[in-house]
Amino acid sequence: MAHQRVALWAAEPDLDDDINDADVDIPIPVPSSTNEMYDDPNLQLNEGSLQAMQQHIAQQAAFEQIPDIVKRFIVHFHQAVLDNNLQEVTLAYESGWTRLTEKYYAKTEWPEAETIAPLVNDDQIFLILYRELYYRHVYSRLQPNVDDRFHSYENSCELFNYLLNSDGPVLLSLPANWLWDIIDEFIYQFQSFALFRSRPASKTDDELTMLGSEGGAQAWSSYSVLNVLYSLIQKSRVNEWLKARAEGKSDEEIEEIVGEYGTKPLYRMLGYFSIIGLLRVHVLLGDFTLALKVMENVGLGQKAPFTAPTAVHVSTAYHAGICYFMLRRIPDAARIFTGVLNWVMRARQYHTRSYQYDQINKTADRMYALLALCHVLAPTRLDDNVMNIVRERYGDQIGRMGRGEEGLSTFEELFLYSCPKFICANSPPYDDPAALASMLIPPTPTSPSSQNPSVVLGDPTQRHLRAASAHFMSLTPVSSLKSLLKLYTSLDAQKLTGFLDTSGAGVNEEEVLSWMMVMKNAGRCVGRVNTGGTAANGEKDNDEGSRPSESLLDGEWMSISDLNFVIDQNMVHIAESTVGRRYAGWFIRNSEHAARVLDGIKASPLPPRTVPTQVQKKGGDGPKAESAPRTTGQKVAWGGVKVA
């Protein structure tokens, strides 16, 4: 019977019409007192009773509009959750929900939880999970209004209160993909609300009133979001579990360390995903050091302690790379981006039908843009496959950014496209109308606020853009100076000044010396050396990946430039070093490609056997004689003999 139910809503679209004629008669129950009230002819309805009756009629009308296949899906989904049937829940979540959304609710909302409550016997736990999917659909496909934003926060609070404050671990089995999506969507809605409330000028009077209320100040606050993530980590004791696994403790010792919550896959995965979520939240808030600090026990290797969704690896690499990029540890950022993009290219063919495919591709595109920025700020030798894609997509932008100040607009455009939308931890003073009104008054050219950059450019994304642009502008002399020094082994300082003063702007030796110091400083940075994982050229140093016992903030000063120089009085002595190419990775990749080609040729069918028309029996018009198979000659790839 279960297999029949699955076939109804998990079938291909052309089979859905076969069950559209089915009728599911599940009336919405009405309290007996309400029935007696409606039957009384002398009854005079007050305002509350009238609203209740109107709400009941509206719910009944909405229920009748639900397609029967959707009703059957909800009933089956609820039963799978009740039975803790992980396989059925996974199929319903990843396949059924997505297909029904595409067919019936691509541009509209799913039925509200109150409407489908009779189908699930008013099961509050399932209704909370259903609302989580409902509001996620609203955020992803539609435009949420202010009520949706507040109600989604209330539903998230109910879900996490149920998980964290129940008497003991809850008996609930959800797939890893859904658990990750719960944490990921929770943070996304927090980010969306923070961006929504940061624009007071576009708010209506009702929205201003709601945001200025006590509930509006508490909804989606940074404290509440961080509290949820840290509580899940502490409840699951996932950090202790990761440490115990790294130390090689036995299963019995690990169970004793993590306690009753940590042994449950539900809490363990939620705790692990909460660590990744904390990385993302701290990145959005601009605390890049703390973001890397919370990842110490996880590391950046791609071997998760359990089968984690692909989106987890991609999100981890993207936000960790952003941290290194903003901390000006460009080689570390490039190494992380290169490693995960190589991995995504290999695994992409297995995720073409995944509901996460679009999001993974969008994040990968952003990382390619970030790699282009890394290549401009600190040119290093990276994996050829990845860099070919970067040059194909952003070759023109890289060329423009290499020309100095005229490439600033291109740099800013790529940065705004590739970076996350940073948010502010504090909201505007909606509870103080006078202070809010003063914020909305545009500054005049003579007012003190016009001279205050924090007033003119208060957007967190703009603050980070200014910091990145300042770093880019400081490196503008490096490109021309480096290309000039590569032509010489020694050069007089005065002669060098003359070469650089092409425009006749009066460049002096002290200014050239300051440019050379900028170039010297740009050729050194703090980076992770000999830490395993993916090297700067995209190849694996070893099979262990980034060891969790090492802090992601650790690093040593290292040279990232192939050009060095010393200044001896008025002479500049230049030394260019070339690092030998690593051929092992190139041979391995091409050997694997050759093996795949050979396997494909062997698996291909043999060509049809042909009989030469010239071969006939001598002296007769009879049928053509079959030619004997050749046993000599050049052999072809599939094992036969090449016919001349």
N, C-alpha and C positions, 0 to 999 in steps of 0.2 A: 504494500500500500504506500509505503514511503517513496518507493521508486516512481510510482504513478504520480504522486503529488509533485515530485521534483520535475517530472517531465512536463507538467502543466505550465509552470512559469519559467522553467529553464530551457524550454524548447527554442528552436530557431524561430525567427519572426514569422515565417510563412506557415508555421504550425499553430500559431496563437489563435487564429480564427476558428479552429476546431472546437475551442472550449469557450468561445464568447457567448454561446447560447445557454451555457450553464447558469443556473439560478441558485444563489445562496441566500436563503431567507433567514436573516438574523435581525430581528427587529430591535430597535433601541428601547430598552426597558424604561417604563415610566412608573414612578412611585404610586402606590395605591391611593394615597391621600391626594395626589395630584389628579388622578382619574376621577375621584369623587368630586373634587373641586370643579373640574371641567363639566361634569354632568349636572351640576346644580344650576337650574335656569335663573334663579334669583340672585346669583352670585354677582357681586360688583368687584371686579378685579382692581387691586391696587397697583401701584407702579411696579413694585417688586415682582408680583405674580405675573404681571403682563410681560415683563422682561424675561422671566423664566420660561413662559410659554413661547415667546418669540424665539428664544435661544433653542428650545426643544424642537420647534418646527424647522429652524435653520439647520440644526444638526441632522434631523431626519432627511431633509432635502439633500444635504451634502453626502450623507451615507448612501442614498439611492443613486447618486452620480458616480460612485466608485465602481470601476469595472470589476466584473466577477473574478477575473484572473488576479487582480490586485488583492481582493478579499481573500482568495485562496492562498495567495502568497503570504499575506500577513498571518493567517491562521497557522500555516506550516512553519513560518519563521518563529512564531511564538512557541510552538510546540518543540521545535529544535532547541530553543534556548532553555525551555523548562527541562528537557531531557538531558541537557549538557552534551548534546550530540555535536561535537566539534566539527565533524566532517560536514554535516548538514548546515550548520551555522555558517561555516566558511563558504559553502556553495551558494547559500542564500545571500550572503553579504557581498561576495565578489562578483557573482554572476546574475542572480535574480534581481537584486535591487538595481544594478546598473542597466539591465535590459529593460525593465519596466520603466525606469526613469527615461530612457531614450525614447520609448514608444508612447508613453502617456503623459509624462511630466517634464518634458525637455524645457518647456517655457512657462511652466506654472508650478505652484506648490503642491507637494504631496498632501493628502488629507491630514487635518490636524489630529493630534493625539486623542482629543476628546471625541472626535468622530469615529475613530476606529476602536475606541475602548471596548465596546460590546463584543468585538471579535476576539478579544484577548481576555475576556472576563475581568476587565478593569485591573489587570496586573500592573501595578505601579512600577515595578522594576523594568518590565519590558517597555512600558510607556516612556520611561526615562531614556532607555536606549533608542527607542524610536524617535523621540524628540531630538536626540543627538544627531541622528541621520537626517531628520527633517530640517534642522537649522543649518547643517552643513550643506544641504542641497540649496537652501535659500542663499547662503553666502557665495556658493560657487556658480550657480546658474542664474540667480535673480539679484535684485538689489535690496538688501535688508533695510528696513526702516528702524526708527529708534526703538519701537516696541520689540522688534525681533532681536535687537542687540541686548536689551535688558533681559528678555525672556530666555535667550540662549545662555546668558550668564547664570540666571537662576537655575536652569536645568543642569548646567555644569556643576554648580554647587551641590545640587541634590545627588548627582552621580558620585562625586568624590566624597561627599559625606557618607553615602551608603558604603563605599569601599573602605573608608578609613575609620569610621566610627561605629561599625557594626560589632556585635559581640563575637569576636573571632573572625577568621577569614571567611569571606562569602563564598557560597557554592555557585560559582559562575565560571563557565568555560567560554572564552572568546578567542578567536584566532589572533595571531601576532599582527597581521595586517590591520585589523580593526583596532587593536590596542594602540598601535603606533598612530593610526589616524585620529584616535581620540585625543592623544597628547598633542599631535601636530595641529589639529583643528582648534584645540583649546588655545594654543599660542597664537595661531593665525587670527582668531576672533579677538583676542586681546590686542594684537597689533592693529587690527582694523578699527577697533573702538578707540584706541589711543590716537590714531590718525583722524578719526571722525571728530573727536572732542577737541582736537588741536586747532580747529578752524571755526572759531566762534562767529566770524563775520557772516557765515553762510547758514546760520541756524535760525529756525523759526522761533516764535515766542513759546510755543509748547515745548520744543526741544530745549530751549534755554531753561524753562521751568523744571523739566525733568532732570537735566544735568546739574542744576543748582540745588536740588533736593538732597537730603541726607543719603538716600539710596543711590542717587546719581553719583555722589562723591565716592561711594564705596564700590560701585559696580566696576568690574574690570580694573581694579587698582593694581599697581605693581606689587604691592605687599601681598594681596590675596593670591595672585598668580604664583609668585615665588613661594608662598607658604604651601600651596598645593603641591608643587613639584618637590620641594624639600621634604614634605611630609610623606610623599610616596617613596622617596629614597630612604628615609629613616625607617618607615614601616616595613619595607621589604628587606632592609639591611643589604642592599645590593652591593654597596661598596665593600662591605666585609666579605660578601660572597666572592667578589672579583679578586680581592686580596688573597683569600684562602685558595682559590683555584690557581692563582699565580704562584703560590708557595707550594703547590702540589699536595695539599692535604687530602685525606681520604673523604669519601662521601659521608661517612658517619660523623667525622669531625666537622664537615661543612654544615650538615644539618643541625648539629648542636650550636654552631656559631650563629646561623641565620635565624633560628627559631621557627615557629609555626607559620608565620607569614612568608618568610623567605623561601620556604620549601614549595610554596604554591607557584606554579608557572604564571598564573595571572598576575600576582604581585611582583614576582621577579621581573617579568617583562615590562610591567608598568614602571618599576623602579629604574630599570636600565634605560627605557625610553625617556624617562624624566631627566636623566643625566644629559641625554642629547638635547632635550628640550631646554634645560638650563643653559647649555651652550648657546642655543639660539636666542634665548631671552636676554642674556648678558650682552650678546652681540648687538641686538636691537637697541639696548640701553646704552651702548657705547663703552662698556667695561670689557675690553678685549683681554686684559690680563686675567681677570677673574673667570672669564669664559674658558680660557685654556686651563685654568687651575682646577675647575670642576671635572675636567676630563682626565685627570691624572691616572685614575684607576682603570679607565677604559682604553686609553691610548688611541692611536690613529691607524692601527693595522686593520685590514679588511676582514680579519677572522673574528667574527662575533662569537660570544659564548653559546649562542643558539642560532637557529636559522632566522635571521632578521630580514625584513623586507628590503628590497633594493633601495627604496627611498630613504631608509635610515642611513645607509652608507653614503649616499649622495649628499644628504643634508649635513651629515657630520663633516665630510670633506669640504663642502662649500663654506660652512660657517667657520671651521677651523682655519681654512685658507684666508678668509676675510680677516680673521684675527691677526695672522702673521703679516698680511698685506698692510693693515693699518698700523702695526707695530714696526713697519719698515724692515721686516725680515723677509725680503722678497724671494730669495732662493727657497726658503722653507715653504712659502705659499705656492711657488711654481712647482715644487716637488709634489705637494699634495694634490694640486689640480691635475698634474700630468698623470699621476698614479691612478686616480679615480676615473679620469676620462678614458684611459686605456682600458680599464676594467669595464666601463659602461659600453665601450665600443664592442668588446667581446660578448657582453651579455645582452646587448640590445635586441638581438634576434629572438631571445626568449621572452621578451616583455612587450612585443608589439600589440598584443591583445589585452595587456594588463590595464586596469583602470588607472594605474599610476604612471602610465607611459608618457602622457603629455607633460605631467609635472616634472618627471625625470628629464625629459628633453629640454624643457625650459631652463631648469637649473644647469644642465650641461652646457647650454648655449651661453649662459652667464659666465660659466667658468672659462669657456674659450675666450670671451671678451676680457676677463681678468688676466688670463695668460698673455694676451696681447699687451696689456698694461705692464705686466711683470717683465716682458721682453724689452719694453721701452725703458723702464726704470733701471733694470739690472740685467743686461743681456747675458744669458747663460746658455749652454748647450743642453737642449731638451730632447725628448723622444721625437724621432723623425715623423712618425705617424701623426702624432698630435700636432706638431708644429706645422706640418703640411696643411692640416685643416685650419689652423689659426691663420696662416698666410693666405689661404684661399678665401677665408671670410673677412679678414681684417687687414689684408695686405696694404690697401690704400690708406687706412687709418694709421697703420704703423709708420708708413712713409711720411705722412703729414706730421705725426708727433715727433719724428726724428729731426724735423727742421726747426725745432726750438719753439719760440714764443708763438709762432703762427699755428702751432699744433695744440695750443692750450684748449681751444673750444672743442677739438676732437677728443682730447683727453677727458674733459669734463663730460662730454656726451657719453663716452664709453663707461665712465665711472658711474654715472647716474643710471645707466641701463643695467650694469652688472651688480651693483651693490644692493643690499637689502634696504627697505624703507625704514630708516632709523626712527625711533620714537623717543618722546620725552617722558620721564617717570612721573612728572607732575602735570596736572591739568590746569588750564586757565582758571582764574578765580570766578567760577560761575556763581558761587554763593555770595559774592560781593559785587553787586551791580555797578557800583561806582568804579571799582578797580577794573572791571571788565569793560566798562564804557571807555575808560582812559586807554585801554589797549586797542580798542577799535578805532580811535581817532588817528587818522593818518598823520605822520610827522610832517611838519613844514620844514623848508630848507634852513630856516634860522633857528628852529627849536633844538634844544640840547639832545632830544631823542634821535634827531637825524644824524647826529655825529656818533651815536652809540651803535656799534655793529650788532650788539645782542638784540636790539629792538628791530633793526631793519632785517637782519638775517637770523631770526630766532629758530628756524627750522633745523632740527638736529642733522638732517641729511646735508643741508647747506654747510653746517659747521664742519662735518667730516670732509665734504668736498673742498672746502677752503684749505684744510690741512693737507689733503692729498695734492691739491693744485700747487700749494706752496712748495711741497717737496719736488714736484715736477719742474716748476720754474727754477728752483735752485740748481737743477741739473742741466739746464739748457746750454751752458757753455761746454759741457763735457763732450758732446758728440763731435763738434768741429775741432775741438782741441785734441781729442783722441785720434781722429782721422789724420790730423797733421803730424802728430808725434810718431805715428806708425811709419812715416816716410824716412825717419832719421834714427841714427843711433846716438848722436850727440848734436846739440844745437845751442847756439848762443842765445841768451835771454833777449837781447835787443833784437836779434833777427826774428825770433819767435813773435815778439811784440809787433814787429812790422808786418808779419804774415797775417796776424789776427786783426790788425787795424786796416781792414780792406775798405771800410766806409769812410775813413778819414775822421773818425769821431774823437781822435785824440786818446786812444787807449795807452795807458802807461804800464810800466813794468810791474808796479805794485798790484794793479788790477789783474794783470795776467797771472801773477803769483797767487792771488786769491782764487782765481779760476782753477789753477793747478792743485791748490789745496782742496777745493771742492771735488775735483776729479779723484784725488788721492783718497778722500773720505768716502766717495761713492764706490770705490773699489773694494771696500771692506764693510762687513756687516756681521752681526751675530747670527749664527745658524747652528742647526743640529748636525753634527758630524759624527759619523760612525755609529748612528743610532739604529741602523737596520731600516727595513721598509723600502720605500721606493726612492731611488737615488735621483739626483737632479736631472739625469737624462732619461728618467722614466723606467730604468731597469731595476730589478730587485737586487738589493745587496745580499739579502739572505731570505730565508723562508719564514722567519719569525715575525716580520713586521715590526711596527713600533712597540717596544716593550712597555707594558703598562706601568712598570715600577719606576720608569724614568719620567720626570716632569716634562711636560710639553714646553715649559718656559726655559728649560736648560738650553745652553748653547755656548759656543765659543766664537771668538773673533776669527774670521777667516777671510781670505782674499777671494773675490769673485770676478776680478778683472784679469785679462791676459796681458795687460800692459802695465809696466811698473817703471818708475823713473826716480832719480835722485838729482838734487840740485847742489852743485859744487861751485860756490861763488856765483859767477855769471854764466856757467855752463849747465845745461840740462842733459843728463845721460839717461838714455831710454833703453829698456830691456823688455823685449816681447817674448812671452813664454807661450808655447802651444802644448796643450794637453792631448796626449794620444787618444785616438778614437777607440771606444770599446767595441770590438768586433764580435764578441761572444754573443751579445743580444741580437745583433744583425743576422748572424749565421743561424741562430736558433729559430728566429722568426721565419726566415726564408726556408729553412729545412722543414718546419712545420707546414708552411704553405705548400711546398713541393709534395709533402706526404699527403696532404688533403687533395691536391690535384690528382695525384696518382691513384688514390682511393676512389675518387670520382670517376676516373677513366675506367678503372677495373669494374666498377659497379654499373657502368653504362652497357646497354644491350649491344650484342654483336651486330655488325652490319649485315644486310641481306646478302645471301650468296648469289653471285652473278655468273652466268656461263658466257664465255666469249662467243660472239656470233661467227667468228672465223673457223671455229673448231667444228668440223663436220666429218662424217664418214666419207672416205674417198670413193669416187665412182658411183655415187647413188644420190637419190633425192629423198632418202629416208630421213627420219627425225635426227635432230642434232645429237651428236654423242656428248655425253656428260664428260666434262674435263676432270681428270683425276686431280685430287688436291695436291697442291705443291708442297714439297717438303724442304725445298731449299729457297734461299732468297732472304731479303731483309725482313725481319720481324717487325710488326707494328705493335703499338702499346698494349692492345688487348690480347695479344698472344698469337694472332694469326700471322700469315706471311703476306707481305706487300706484293700486290700484283703489278707487274711492269706495264 
